[in-house]
Amino acid sequence: MLTNSELKSQVDDIWDRLWSAGLSLPTDSIEQFSYLLFLKRLDDEENKREKQAKLRNKPFEPKIPKELRWSHWRNFEGAAILKHVRDEVFPWLRSLGNPKDKDKDTEAADSKTLEGSDNEQPLSSFVLYMQNAEFKISKAATLIEVCKIIDKMNIAEQNQDVQGDLYEYLLNKLSSAGRNGQFRTPRHIIRMMVEMIDPQPTERIGDLAAGTCGFLVNAYEYILEKHTNPEGLYDAEGNKHPIGDLLSEAERKFLKTEALTAYDNDAGMTMLRIGSMNLMLHGIEHPRFFLMDTLSKNFEAEKFLDVVLMNPPFTGKMDSDVNPALPDKCKKTELLFLYQILRSLEMGGRCAVIVPDGVMFGSSKQHQDIRKKLLEENRLDGVVSMPSGVFKPYAGVSTAVLMFTRGATSDRIWFYDMDHDGFSLDDKRQAVSENDIPDILECWKRRFDDDFNAQRERRKLEIKELLKPLKSQRLELERDIHRLKFEEAIAPEDDDSPRLALESAEQNLKELSEKIAPLQNEINRLNRQFWVDRALVKSNKYDLSASRYRVVEQDEVFYELPEITTGRMLKLESFIAAEVRELEQLLES
């Protein structure tokens, strides 16, 4: 989520300049911007490696020839910069990631490797998809100005997956943005899912609709961080630099060459190139990101993954070419992807996947069948219900995260009903203090810890006891306020005592509400985690809506006694009658 207004303005400026330079197709602008951003980030990564080498007193071995680095050619002037980037830098970029000893005679075999066969030195998907890439900026002045703006963005200083965020923002400029589920998953949601699924360095991790490969990048970083010596995880400025120094050589090689597999059906190659660049920038030298519609007949792989992390497209339909291994009467992509995930996982494999709320409670046979399959033939480990604003401004749909294990079973399902994700739930998505994600992660990791759960239950009882007198006092104040409002309405004009008493009571109620609010918020948070028996879910047609099972404690609401209300009505009626008589007397005089 790109929330920085200055960055947005700079992206808009780049967009306008590229359009003015003749790149009228939005996809062309996105690609050219991505190439330049990639070159800048490569240079930043080279600077970071050099800095890390100095901190560890190790020799620095550059990966990029000096004359091809952004910091070298960026200051060229006039036609020289255009010629250098077009004739020297871009050809090098197109071959980046290609093994040194490749020759043309082996490219066909390598292409097969991309479809899933094993090879010690596979051709990078980045190289494959960049073969037909073109550098389309034709004006030196445009290139110079765009590079200046990218420099001002200070990409290296941004604590986020900036390339994916910028692409998301650019995607919003397309007329089709947001359709068919084409919006990027917020990074903090990806991180939550990765941490909950806890991928290991020897596991095969995949995303069947990868987009910019955010899930795989985060899984890779998570594994590196978990296997980095804590003493060397942070630099002098407090910045995190996971290097995975505790990984064995075999684990490191597997992680960089075989562990991560991604698919996308973007026939225009834009997503495939950007996703491959994203993987390479994070240390995956030979990305395994394949052009493939994983719901189609052409996708034959099965039982080849240990972990699936993804946010598949929803609201789409498959009318033809559906893989025959999937249910033939099911057309909704959000349901088909769940079947395909199960087909792709090894027995015991784990998944965290985002689905729209319709999957959780849909009443059609197709909806009920997939939920039944998850509960009866596999182990549905957990459900995190997310608020509807998580994907704004691109979509307002309510979603949930399903976590399941293939081939196991369980009698209980863990639920968490998220209320806040750390950002406002409107289109602006500004950072806020309310954030359930830390509690979600702690509850998930300790969900089988009896002491932890008992402690939460005890705390709930303590809060209830603290709230009892406060809520009783609140009811009394509400009763007084009702009475004082009536007394103020019928009081003589020269009698201010009811008004003053009312103002005092309302102020007391405000202060009391401020005391109640933090306690109520805490008990609400403690109630967001709960367990549901599988038998109960089955009896409700496998409905997985958190709202169906979460116990919500209703506060006692103040209602005036009927006899008091009727008494006041009679008194008010007599008061009005007296006022009318007084008015009549004034008219007669």
C-alpha positions, -999 to +999 in steps of 0.1 A: +000+000+000+016+032-012+005+058+015+033+084+012+017+114-006+051+126-018+059+093-034+025+093-051+032+128-065+066+116-078+050+086-095+024+108-111+051+130-124+070+101-139+038+088-154+030+121-170+066+124-184+065+090-199+031+096-215+043+129-229+074+111-244+051+089-265+044+059-242+007+061-245+000+025-234-002+022-196+016-012-196+045+004-215+048+031-189+047+005-161+074-016-177+098+012-185+094+027-150+100-008-135+132-013-155+146+020-143+135+014-107+151-021-109+184-006-120+183+019-092+176-008-066+204-030-080+227-001-074+213+004-039+217-033-031+253-032-043+260-003-020+244-022+009+265-053+002+296-031+002+286-016+035+280-050+050+313-063+039+331-033+056+311-040+088+322-076+088+358-068+078+354-089+046+366-081+011+338-067-012+332-086-044+311-064-068+283-082-087+277-053-112+304-039-135+311-003-126+302+012-159+267-004-157+258+009-123+232+035-119+255+057-099+280+057-128+258+065-158+232+085-140+252+117-144+258+113-182+244+142-202+224+145-234+224+118-260+253+100-241+230+087-213+203+074-238+229+056-259+247+041-229+215+028-213+200+016-246+232-001-260+251-012-228+229-012-197+197-027-211+213-056-230+231-065-198+198-062-178+181-086-203+207-113-196+209-108-159+206-141-140+217-162-170+243-187-160+278-178-173+283-211-191+251-211-211+250-214-248+222-213-273+221-250-277+209-256-241+181-230-241+154-254-252+163-278-223+163-249-199+128-239-211+117-273-201+133-268-167+110-238-162+081-262-164+092-281-134+120-306-143+152-306-122+184-290-133+214-279-114+216-246-133+181-236-146+176-207-169+162-178-149+126-170-156+137-134-156+160-141-186+133-160-204+107-132-201+132-104-207+143-118-241+117-098-260+117-068-236+124-034-252+138-002-239+112+022-253+123+056-239+135+075-269+142+109-256+173+117-235+156+145-217+128+122-205+153+096-193+173+122-174+142+138-157+127+104-148+161+093-133+162+125-113+127+118-098+137+082-090+168+095-071+146+119-051+124+089-040+152+076-018+141+041-025+168+025-004+155+043+027+119+031+024+110+004+049+086-014+025+085-035-006+086-003-027+086-018-061+054-038-055+038-008-038+046+015-067+033-011-092+001-013-072-003+024-074+004+024-111-020-004-116-047+018-101-043+041-131-054+014-155-091+014-164-092-023-154-075-018-121-091-037-093-112-060-116-109-097-113-092-094-080-061-077-095-050-058-064-019-063-044-020-078-009-009-054+018+025-063+030+016-064+067-011-090+059+014-111+039+039-109+068+012-121+092+003-150+070+040-160+065+047-159+102+017-180+110+025-207+084+062-206+095+080-219+063+112-238+068+144-236+047+140-271+032+104-267+022+091-261-013+070-229-012+047-218-039+021-192-051-003-203-078-012-167-088+018-147-077+014-112-091+045-093-079+057-123-059+052-105-025+044-138-007+075-156-019+097-126-012+084-124+024+087-161+029+123-159+018+131-130+041+113-147+070+135-178+066+167-157+063+157-138+094+149-169+114+183-183+105+205-152+111+227-149+141+208-124+164+241-106+171+244-097+135+208-091+125+208-054+130+233-028+119+245+003+139+215+023+128+191-004+140+182-016+105+175-053+100+197-072+076+189-109+076+217-128+059+208-164+069+243-171+082+230-201+103+218-219+072+238-248+059+253-246+024+228-272+012+199-252+027+211-220+013+215-235-022+180-251-021+165-218-009+180-198-037+174-222-065+146-246-058+125-236-028+104-209-043+080-214-072+055-189-086+030-188-114+009-161-131-011-160-163-002-125-174+002-130-211+016-095-215+047-105-194+045-073-173+037-091-141+062-119-148+090-094-154+082-073-124+078-104-101+111-119-114+129-085-108+114-085-073+127-120-065+162-112-079+165-080-059+159-101-028+187-126-035+169-152-057+194-152-086+174-176-108+137-169-102+113-198-108+083-176-120+063-193-147+038-182-173+009-205-165-028-204-158-028-229-129-065-236-132-062-247-169-057-280-185-021-272-191-012-273-154-004-309-147+018-306-116+005-321-083+018-329-049+049-307-056+047-281-028+050-283+010+037-247+016+013-225-004+010-188+004-013-168-018-041-144-025-058-158-056-080-137-079-116-137-069-149-127-086-137-144-118-152-173-136-137-202-157-162-211-184-138-234-204-103-249-203-107-259-166-083-286-155-102-319-156-089-327-121-110-299-107-148-301-102-164-297-136-195-278-123-175-253-103-168-221-122-158-196-095-121-190-094-120-185-056-133-220-052-113-236-079-081-223-065-088-240-032-092-273-050-060-267-069-041-258-038-051-291-022-040-309-054-007-291-054+002-298-017+020-329-005+003-348+023+010-328+054+016-297+034+003-264+048-014-234+033-024-198+042-048-183+016-070-152+014-106-158+003-136-135+000-162-138+027-186-155+003-165-186+004-171-187+042-209-187+042-220-192+005-251-214+004-246-230-030-236-267-033-202-257-047-195-234-016-206-261+008-186-288-009-152-271-007-158-262+030-168-298+037-137-310+020-115-287+040-130-299+073-137-336+066-108-346+044-082-321+057-074-302+088-087-266+089-062-252+113-074-216+116-096-188+103-087-152+106-117-130+096-105-096+083-124-063+082-138-051+048-113-021+046-081-042+043-080-040+005-092-004+002-091+018-019-090-010-046-118-031-031-142-030-002-148-068+000-146-086+033-121-113+034-106-141+056-074-160+058-078-198+058-050-220+072-052-257+066-031-288+064-036-314+037-047-348+048-051-343+085-082-339+107-091-320+139-122-318+161-117-281+167-111-250+146-092-219+158-108-185+150-098-149+153-121-121+144-098-092+134-112-058+140-081-036+132-050-042+111-030-011+120-045+012+093-077+031+090-103+011+071-112+039+047-097+048+013-069+068+029-055+038+049-036+059+073-016+042+101-035+040+134-026+027+169-053+000+169-037-032+155-048-068+162-020-085+143+005-088+172-023-104+193-032-127+164+004-139+161+007-145+198-026-163+201-018-185+170+016-195+183+002-203+218-032-216+208-024-250+223-009-235+255-033-242+283-016-218+307-018-190+281-055-196+274-063-199+311-045-166+318-067-149+291-098-163+306-088-151+341-081-117+327-116-116+311-132-124+345-111-097+362-122-071+337-158-081+340-156-076+377-140-042+372-167-032+347-197-042+368-198-012+391-188+012+363-216-001+340-241+001+369-231+037+375-235+044+338-271+031+339-278+054+369-264+084+350-284+076+319-315+074+341-306+108+356-300+123+322-334+111+310-351+127+340-331+159+338-339+164+301-376+162+310-372+186+339-353+210+318-381+209+292-408+219+317-387+242+339-396+279+341-374+302+321-358+317+351-348+283+366-314+271+354-309+243+379-322+215+356-300+226+328-269+229+350-276+195+366-280+180+331-247+194+319-230+180+350-245+146+345-235+145+309-200+154+318-199+127+344-212+102+318-184+113+294-157+108+321-172+074+331-173+063+294-136+072+291-129+049+321-150+020+306-136+022+270-100+008+276-114-021+297-141-028+272-116-027+243-094-052+262-122-076+268-133-073+232-098-081+221-096-111+244-129-124+229-116-122+194-098-155+197-121-186+202-124-223+193-153-239+175-161-276+175-161-292+141-195-308+148-210-274+153-196-261+121-210-292+103-244-286+117-244-251+102-237-264+067-200-259+072-204-221+076-170-206+086-182-171+094-165-159+126-196-137+134-217-168+135-198-184+164-182-155+182-198-147+216-206-110+219-215-099+254-243-073+251-243-044+276-275-038+295-293-009+278-312+017+298-349+017+292-372+040+312-400+022+331-433+024+312-451+039+342-425+067+345-428+074+308-466+076+309-465+098+340-442+122+323-464+123+292-494+132+314-474+158+332-461+172+299-497+173+286-509+193+316-479+216+312-488+222+275-525+228+285-514+254+310-492+271+283-522+271+259-545+287+285-519+314+292-516+321+255-554+324+252-555+349+281-529+370+263-549+370+231-581+380+250-565+410+268 
